Amino acid sequence: PSVPSRHGAGKAEDTFKTSPFHLDLWFYFTLQNWVLDFGRPIAMIILPLEWFPLNKPSAGDYFHMAYNVITPFLLLKLIERSPKTLPRSMVYVSIITFVMGASIHLVGDSVNHRLIFSGYQHHLSVRENPIIRNLKPETLIDSFELLYYYDEYLGHSMWYIPFFLILFIYFTGCFTPAAGQSRMPLAALLLVGPSSLYYWYLVTEGQIFILYIFTFFAMMALVMHQRRKGLVLDSNGLFLFLSFIITLLLIAAWVGWLWNDKILRKKYPGVIYIPEPWAFYTLHMNNLHAAK
């Protein structure tokens, strides 16, 4: 009889245990996001083409491969450090789906980015691109549209939905009754900027604003619900929540800046207008370089 009671006491204690700020995990997470995700197309562009022929994986592809291994590992370590017992089956299925989606994206993104060297313009749709429009037979255009679908839609969905789901699952365990624990250390404040800026890139380039905003609203609802119980966010929860708030401000500034861009408006005609940074780069920055 004493064993079950101790187990029950452990569960109750587990609910109110508070974790210190995970500086190591959040730092590694932010660093590898910047280097391996944001940095991979840059590495592909700036490194000499002779090192990575167009019919072989590029430097960016190797970055992507490393990202596909390191990110799920860090997400699992983050879940392990949660002071609350989280649903393992949901976490495992999310991680498996994440790896599969990111791997699908690796192939599609590799080909699409290497088309830049052949004159492909990201600010245009597949069929409007000059190098694609004149392909014969025309069924080849369908193949490139399929590749784009795997890259931008299926790959992104299977990558980002479990990614944000895991972050939200972790967030549910970031509450404490101790008001003194609801503050961020200096290291966390220094990491908020780079973390928020990366999420801005992730949401805009991945075209996943709907997924992001629903995750953010779910976080807000959970915070208000827990507050009624007398619980507040711990330092890790505050870091994640503040990163999402700043991300929203950055997205609003980005959209406001490009609000009257007619060419980007044509590519993103929907109700939600959020241009991709790389589409902006190929449209405006490439022209600047050519002018010089």
C-alpha positions in Angstrom: 0.0 0.0 0.0 2.9 2.3 0.8 4.3 2.1 -2.7 1.3 3.5 -4.6 1.0 6.3 -2.1 4.6 7.2 -2.6 4.0 7.1 -6.3 1.0 9.4 -6.0 3.0 11.8 -3.8 5.7 11.8 -6.4 3.3 12.8 -9.1 1.9 15.6 -7.1 5.4 16.8 -6.3 6.3 16.5 -10.0 3.6 19.0 -10.9 5.0 21.7 -8.7 8.7 21.1 -9.3 10.5 24.0 -11.1 13.4 23.7 -13.6 16.2 26.2 -13.7 16.8 28.0 -17.0 18.2 25.5 -19.5 20.9 27.8 -20.8 22.9 25.0 -22.5 19.9 23.6 -24.4 18.4 26.9 -25.4 21.9 28.2 -26.5 22.6 25.1 -28.6 19.1 25.2 -30.0 19.3 28.8 -31.1 22.9 28.4 -32.4 22.2 25.3 -34.5 18.9 26.9 -35.8 20.9 29.9 -37.1 23.9 28.0 -38.5 22.2 24.8 -39.9 18.8 26.2 -41.0 19.3 29.8 -41.8 22.9 29.3 -42.8 22.5 26.5 -45.2 21.3 28.4 -48.3 23.9 31.1 -47.6 26.7 28.4 -47.4 25.5 27.0 -50.7 25.6 30.4 -52.4 29.0 31.7 -51.0 31.1 28.5 -51.2 32.9 27.8 -54.5 30.7 25.9 -56.9 33.7 23.7 -57.8 33.6 22.2 -54.3 30.0 21.1 -54.6 29.0 20.3 -58.3 25.4 20.8 -59.1 24.9 17.0 -59.5 26.1 16.4 -55.9 24.9 17.4 -52.5 25.8 21.0 -51.7 27.2 22.4 -48.4 23.7 23.5 -47.5 22.5 19.9 -47.9 25.1 18.7 -45.4 23.9 21.5 -43.0 20.3 20.2 -43.5 21.4 16.6 -42.7 23.0 17.8 -39.5 20.0 19.8 -38.6 17.7 16.8 -39.1 19.7 14.8 -36.6 20.6 17.5 -34.0 17.2 19.3 -33.7 15.1 16.2 -32.8 17.9 15.2 -30.3 17.7 18.7 -28.6 13.9 18.6 -28.6 14.0 15.2 -26.8 16.5 16.5 -24.3 14.3 19.6 -23.7 11.3 17.3 -23.1 13.4 15.2 -20.7 14.1 18.2 -18.6 10.4 19.2 -18.2 9.4 19.2 -14.5 6.1 17.7 -15.6 5.5 14.2 -17.0 4.5 14.8 -20.6 2.7 12.4 -23.0 5.5 10.3 -24.4 3.6 8.7 -27.2 2.6 12.1 -28.6 6.2 13.2 -28.3 7.6 10.1 -30.1 5.1 10.3 -33.0 5.9 14.1 -33.3 9.6 13.5 -33.4 9.3 10.7 -36.0 7.0 12.9 -38.2 9.4 15.8 -37.8 12.4 13.8 -39.0 10.4 12.5 -42.0 9.1 15.9 -43.0 12.5 17.6 -42.6 14.0 14.8 -44.8 11.4 15.3 -47.5 12.1 19.0 -47.4 15.9 18.3 -47.6 15.5 16.7 -51.1 13.0 19.3 -52.5 14.9 22.3 -51.1 18.2 21.0 -52.4 17.0 20.9 -56.0 15.0 24.1 -55.8 17.9 26.1 -54.3 20.3 24.8 -56.9 18.0 25.9 -59.7 19.0 29.5 -58.7 22.3 28.8 -60.5 20.3 28.2 -63.6 18.3 31.4 -63.3 15.3 30.3 -61.2 13.6 33.2 -59.5 12.0 32.5 -56.2 9.7 35.5 -56.3 7.9 33.9 -59.3 5.7 30.8 -59.3 7.0 27.6 -60.8 5.1 28.0 -64.1 6.0 31.7 -64.4 9.7 31.1 -64.2 11.4 31.6 -67.6 13.7 28.5 -67.2 10.6 26.3 -66.4 8.1 27.9 -68.7 9.8 26.7 -71.9 10.5 23.1 -70.9 9.5 20.4 -73.4 7.6 18.2 -73.0 5.2 20.3 -70.8 4.7 17.4 -68.4 8.1 18.2 -67.0 6.6 21.4 -65.6 4.2 19.2 -63.6 7.2 17.3 -62.2 8.8 20.6 -61.0 5.5 21.6 -59.5 5.4 18.3 -57.7 8.9 18.9 -56.4 7.8 22.4 -55.2 4.8 20.8 -53.5 7.1 18.3 -51.6 9.4 21.2 -50.6 7.0 24.0 -49.7 3.8 22.2 -48.6 4.2 18.6 -47.6 7.7 18.9 -46.3 6.9 22.1 -44.4 3.7 20.7 -42.9 5.3 17.4 -41.7 8.3 19.4 -40.4 6.8 22.4 -38.7 3.5 21.0 -37.2 5.3 18.5 -35.0 8.0 21.1 -34.2 5.5 23.6 -32.8 3.5 20.8 -31.2 6.6 19.6 -29.2 7.4 23.2 -28.2 3.8 23.6 -26.9 3.8 20.2 -25.1 7.0 21.4 -23.4 5.4 24.7 -22.6 2.6 23.0 -20.7 5.1 21.9 -18.1 6.6 25.4 -17.6 4.4 26.6 -14.8 5.1 27.1 -11.1 3.3 28.3 -8.0 6.4 30.2 -6.9 6.2 33.8 -8.2 9.9 34.2 -7.4 10.7 31.6 -10.1 8.9 33.7 -12.8 11.8 35.8 -14.0 14.4 35.3 -16.6 18.2 35.4 -15.9 20.4 37.7 -17.9 21.5 34.9 -20.2 17.9 34.3 -21.2 17.3 38.0 -21.9 20.4 37.9 -24.2 19.1 34.9 -26.1 15.6 36.2 -26.6 16.7 38.5 -29.5 18.4 35.8 -31.6 15.7 33.3 -30.8 12.9 35.6 -31.8 14.6 36.6 -35.0 15.0 33.0 -36.0 11.4 32.3 -35.4 10.6 35.3 -37.6 12.6 33.7 -40.4 11.1 30.3 -39.7 7.5 31.6 -40.0 8.1 33.9 -43.0 10.3 31.6 -45.0 8.3 28.5 -44.1 4.9 30.3 -44.8 3.5 28.9 -41.6 1.9 32.0 -40.0 -1.4 30.2 -39.3 0.4 27.4 -37.5 2.5 29.9 -35.5 -0.4 32.1 -34.5 -2.5 29.2 -33.4 0.4 27.9 -31.3 0.8 31.4 -29.8 -2.9 31.7 -29.0 -2.9 28.3 -27.4 0.0 29.5 -25.2 -1.9 32.6 -24.3 -5.0 30.6 -23.4 -2.9 28.2 -21.3 -1.2 31.1 -19.4 -4.5 32.7 -18.5 -6.0 29.3 -17.5 -3.1 28.5 -15.2 -3.1 32.0 -13.8 -6.6 31.3 -12.4 -5.0 28.4 -10.5 -2.3 30.6 -9.1 0.4 29.2 -11.4 2.9 31.4 -13.3 5.4 30.7 -16.0 8.9 29.7 -14.9 12.1 31.1 -16.6 12.0 28.6 -19.5 8.3 29.2 -20.2 8.9 33.0 -20.1 11.7 32.7 -22.5 9.6 30.7 -25.0 6.6 33.0 -24.6 8.5 36.2 -24.9 10.3 34.9 -28.0 6.9 34.2 -29.6 5.6 37.7 -28.7 8.7 39.5 -30.2 8.4 37.2 -33.3 4.8 38.5 -33.9 6.1 42.1 -33.7 8.9 41.3 -36.2 6.4 39.7 -38.6 4.1 42.8 -38.4 7.1 45.1 -39.1 8.2 42.9 -42.1 4.7 42.8 -43.6 4.3 46.6 -43.1 7.6 47.3 -44.8 6.7 45.2 -47.9 2.9 46.0 -47.9 3.0 48.0 -51.2 5.4 45.7 -53.1 3.3 44.8 -56.2 5.5 41.9 -57.4 5.5 40.1 -54.1 1.8 40.9 -53.7 1.3 38.9 -57.0 3.2 35.9 -55.7 1.4 35.9 -52.3 -2.2 36.8 -53.3 -4.1 35.3 -50.3 -5.7 37.1 -47.4 -2.5 36.6 -45.3 0.3 38.4 -47.1 3.7 37.4 -45.6 6.5 37.4 -48.2 9.4 35.0 -47.9 12.8 36.5 -47.2 14.5 34.5 -50.0 11.8 35.7 -52.4 12.6 39.3 -51.4 16.4 38.5 -51.8 16.1 37.1 -55.3 13.8 40.0 -56.3 15.6 43.0 -54.8 19.1 42.1 -53.5 20.1 40.2 -56.6 19.2 43.2 -58.7 21.4 45.4 -56.5 24.3 43.0 -56.9 23.8 43.0 -60.7 23.7 46.8 -60.8 27.1 47.0 -59.1 
